[in-house]
Amino acid sequence: MTRVRNWARNQDCSPSERHRPTTTDEVARLVAGAAERRRRVKVIGAGHSFTDAAMTDDVLISLERMAAVREVDTST
């Protein structure tokens, strides 16, 4: 288990799973897999929140490797 802290170090957690996907398809697979196992998923971005909104002891998905917008579906 890896300990995760926000930038201010006033919030932390030790998620049982931590993922750093690079594609939206990978995010979808992670969420679907967690749902099948009845696991709770939380998503963390840059870790700037002062609250525990993104902290979890279950499944944590970090979006740090998804920093760019690569396409936009303007039809939907």
C-alpha positions in Angstrom: 0.0 0.0 0.0 1.2 3.5 -0.9 0.4 6.4 1.3 -1.0 9.4 -0.6 -1.0 13.0 0.7 -2.4 16.2 -0.6 0.1 19.1 -1.2 -0.6 20.7 2.2 0.0 17.4 3.9 -3.1 17.8 6.0 -5.0 14.9 4.4 -3.7 11.4 3.6 -4.9 7.9 2.9 -3.5 4.4 2.0 -5.6 3.1 -0.9 -5.6 -0.6 -1.4 -5.2 0.1 -5.1 -3.6 3.0 -6.8 -3.8 3.5 -10.6 -2.3 6.1 -12.9 -4.0 5.6 -16.3 -2.9 7.3 -19.5 -6.1 6.9 -21.6 -9.8 7.3 -21.1 -10.3 3.7 -22.2 -8.0 2.6 -19.3 -10.0 4.8 -16.9 -13.3 3.1 -18.1 -11.8 -0.4 -17.6 -10.6 0.5 -14.1 -14.0 1.9 -13.1 -15.9 -1.0 -14.6 -13.6 -3.5 -12.9 -14.0 -1.8 -9.5 -17.8 -1.8 -10.0 -17.8 -5.5 -10.7 -15.9 -6.1 -7.4 -18.2 -3.6 -5.6 -15.2 -1.4 -4.8 -15.4 2.3 -4.3 -13.4 4.5 -6.7 -12.1 8.0 -5.9 -10.2 10.2 -8.4 -7.4 12.6 -7.5 -6.0 15.3 -9.7 -3.2 17.5 -8.6 -3.8 16.9 -4.9 -4.7 20.5 -4.1 -7.9 19.9 -2.1 -7.7 20.9 1.6 -10.5 18.4 2.3 -10.6 14.6 2.3 -12.8 14.5 -0.8 -10.3 12.4 -2.8 -9.0 10.3 0.0 -9.9 6.6 0.2 -8.7 3.3 1.5 -10.2 1.6 -1.5 -9.4 2.3 -5.2 -7.7 5.6 -6.1 -7.2 6.8 -9.6 -4.7 9.5 -10.2 -5.1 11.6 -13.4 -1.5 12.9 -13.2 -0.6 11.2 -16.5 -3.7 12.6 -18.3 -2.7 16.3 -18.4 -3.7 17.1 -22.0 -6.9 17.2 -23.9 -6.4 15.1 -27.0 -9.8 15.2 -28.6 -13.3 16.6 -28.0 -16.5 15.0 -29.2 -18.4 18.1 -30.2 -21.4 16.1 -31.5 -22.3 15.0 -28.0 
